[in-house]
Amino acid sequence: MARRLSIPGLVNLLEVSDAREIRELDAEPGIDRHLAPAGGLINRLRLARLRQALVFDDQPLPALLPREAQGRESRHAELGQRLDERAEATAWRQDPAFKTLVEAVAGQAEGEALGPAAQGLLGRLFHDEYHADQESYAAARLLNAYPRINVLRALGQRVSGRLGRARRLLAERARAEPLALHATGIAVHNLVASLAAMRELAASPQAHGLSLAAVMGRTLSAPETLLRRVRRPLSTPCAPRRLEPDDLVVLRLADAARGSGDRELAFMGQSWARCPAQSFILALLAAVWEQAMTVQQGGRGA
């Protein structure tokens, strides 16, 4: 169900939490990703918060680039192919972080270990020497939450320097490489949420009787929201009245996935903005679950 919020000069946005409507709006060429300030005050504040958190050296992270940005599509495809190859090669199984993930899901390591381990494993897909710890994962959590916290908290984080320190630490660990920054600062949180759900499920009596498909259906985590911006006047059945340029569209993926059971929304697989890491993440989650079940049964596991 779409919800329109419109107060002239203050806010103009459409929130969508229906899976079918999300796909329709995402496919609409007149709706895109643009971070330049525009629209009412609240629209501008939301866009400013994204710029403050996710623009490094004047360049937005890859997941914020417009669909027609120069080189975006080719780099996106290249990364997808690279990660598909990594998924098939399974060298990541030898990463010490993989063992930590298995043990945490199996309940033989603390749940707090999931974040740094997942961040480190993702980071080493890009740089062999990537180092993750509680400090770097806390920085990633701050960065990811910043666009959605209230105005006073956001101001406090900027004035105190917390946001700046988090950004510098993440950029340093990722060697300022945008793809590595996105993976370890933003994408990691959906992976950790999925692993945390697996840990909870693994502790239940029915865990060992579930198929892998059932496990994925129960645990795969979608991003909370995606933000889009209207670029030209647009009439759509998804909105109660015509959308105007600079209106914001909030695609509530997590709500849609929970309401419909459509876990494909976690990756937006048919979208121009699809997640290039889909095959890798699914392979990783499957391997972690299977090894965690082996560990719980007294096997050697990872």
N, C-alpha and C positions, 0 to 999 in steps of 0.2 A: 504494500500500500504506500503510495507516494504522499508526502506531506509538504505543502508549499508554505513558506514563511516569507512574507513580504511586508516591509515597513519602509516606505520611500525615504531615501537618504541614509537609512540605517542598515538594512539587510534585505537581500533577495536571494533566496536559495530554495532548492528542491531536494528533499531527502527521500531516498528510494530504498526500500528493503524487500522488494519482491524480486525473485531471481529472474523471471522473464523480463521484467521491466528494466532491470539492471543491464541485461544483455542488449536490449533494444537501444537504450540510451548510450551505452558504451560503443555501439556500432555506428551511431549517428555522427557523420563527419563534422557537423556543426558544434559538436561538444568535444573539447580537447583539454590538454594540460597547458596552462599558461600562468605564470607567477607574477607578471607585472601588476602593479597596484591598479585597481579599478573597482567600480561598484560602490555600494554603500559602506558606511564605516565598519560594520562587522565583517563584511566581505573583505575589505582591505586589511583588517587586522588578521584574519585567517590566512590570507596570502602572505602577509608580512611575516607571520610566525613560521610559515614553511620556508621562506627565504632565509630567515635568521638561523634556522636549524640545519637546512639541507642544501644550501648553496655554499660551495667551497671554491675559493679562488675565482669567484664570479661565474662558476659553472654549476648548474643544478646537478644533483645526483641523477643517474640514468633513469630512474623510475619517475622523474618529474619532467622529462623532456617531452615537448609536443610531438605528436605523431609524425609531422613532416620535418622535424629537426634534421639538419644535414648529417648524414651518416648514422642516424639513430637505428634505422631498420637493419642495415648491414651489420652494425656492431651487435645488435640484439640477436640476430641470427647466428653470428659467429660465436657469441657467448653460449647460446643454446647448444650448438654443436659441440663446443668444447666441454660443456658440463655433461652432455649425453655420453661423450667418450669417457669422461671420468666415472660416470655411473657404471658403465660396462667394465671398466678396468678394475674397479674395486680396490685400488691401492689405498684408499682412505681407510680400509679396514685395519691397516697396520698402524694407523695414527693412534697414539696413546689415548687421545680424546675419545676415540670410538669405544674403547674398553670402559672408560669412565661413563659414557652414555649408557652402555649396556648395564653396568652395575647399578647406576642410579635408577634406571627403569625397573630393574629386577628387585629394587629395594635393598640392595647391599652397599649403597653409597648414598650420601645425603642428597636430597633433591636440589639443594643450592648448587651442587656441582654441575647441573645441567647447563646453566647459562654460559659460564666460562668455557666449558668443554665444547659446546656447540659453536660458540664464537671462534674458538681456536681452530676447530676442524674446518669451518667455512673459510676462515682467513688463510689457512694453508693450501686451499685450492688455488689461491692467487700468489701467495708468497710462502716459500717453504719455511722461512724463519718466523712466521707470524706468531706472536706471543699474546695469549689472552689470560686474564686473571680476573679476580673479583672487581678490581678497579676499572678495568676496561669494559667489563660487562655492565657495571653500574653507570659508566659514561654512556653506553649504548642505550640503556633504559631511560636515562634522562633525555637524550637526544630524541628518542622515539616518542616519548610522552609530551615533549615540549609543545608541539603544535596544537595539542588538545587541552592543556591545562588552563586554568583561569588567568585573567589578565594580570592580577596582582602577583600570583606565583611566577608567571613568566617574567614580569618586570624584575622581581627579586632575583631570579636566576641570572638575568642579564647583568643587573647592577652589581651583584656579588661576584660575578665572574665565573659562576659555576658552569653556565652554558659554554662560555669560551674555553674553559679548561677541558670540558668533556669533548668538545669538537677537536681541540688540539691533540688530545691524547689519542682519539680514534684515528685522526689523520696521520699521526706519527706511526701508530701501529700498522696502519694500512699502506704506509709509504705514499700517502696522498693519492692513491690510485682509486678513481671513482667507483669502479665495480667492486673492489674490495671493501671500500667504505660503505657502500650500500649493503653488501652482504653481511658485514659484521656490525653495522650500526642500526640497520632497519630490518632486513629480511630475517635475521637471526631470531627475532622474537616470535614469529609464527612457528618456526621450527621448535623453539623451546616450549611454546604452549602445547604443541602436539606431543612432544616428549613427556611433558608433565602430565598430560591426559593419559598417556600410555602407562606412566608410573602408577597412577591411580587405578587404572584398569587392571594392571598386572597384580595388584594387591587384592583383587576381588576373587571369590571362589570360582567364578566361571571363566577366568582368563584362559586357561589351557584348553578349553573346549571351543574357543572362538576361531573362526577362519580368519586369515589375514585380511580379507575384504571387509569382514565385520569389524575388525580392529580399526582399520583405516576409517571406516564409516563413523566410528565412535570418537576417534581421536584427532583426525586431521583438522587443523586450525586454519581458518581463513583470516586475512587482514580485517581489522575492524571496519575501516572505511577507505574508500578512494575518493579523491576530490577532483572534480572536473569543472570546466568553465565554459559557459555558452559563448560562442563566437559570432553567431548571427541569429536573427529572429527565427524561432522554431516552434511550430505547433506539433504536439505529440500527445497521443492518448494517455501517456504516463503522467501528464501534468494537467491540473484543472484549468489552467489558462496558458496562453502563449509564453514561452520563455524568451527573454530578451538578452541582448549581448551583455556580457559581464555578470549575469546571474551565475551563481555557483550551484553545482549538482553534487550532492553527497551520496555516493553509492555505498550503502551499508551492507558490505559483503558478509560479515559474520552473522548478522541478524538474518539475512536471506538464507544463508547456509543452514542455520539452526532451524529456521521455519520450514524449509523445503526438503531438507536432507540432501541437497544438491552440493556435494563436497567438491565438485569440479570448480565451483566458484573460488576455492582456495587458490587456484592457479590461473583463472580466467583463460583457460586453454585455447579457446577459439578467438580470443581478442587480439587486436593489434598490440595491446599492452600485456600480452600473456607473460607469465613468469617463465624465464628461460631455464630455470633450475628444476622444473617439474620432475623430470625423469630422475635426476640426482636425488632430490629430496625423498621421493617415493622409494627409491632403492635404499637409501640410508635408513629411513624409518622401518622398512620391512626387515632389513638386516638387524637393526637394533632390537626389534620385537622378537624375532626368531632366536637371537642369541640370548636375550633376557629370559625367555622361556626355558632355554637349555640350562642356563645358570640356576634358575629356580628349582629345576629338577635334579640338581646336583652334578650337572655336566660341566665341562671345562669352559664352554662359551667362548667369548672373545679372548 
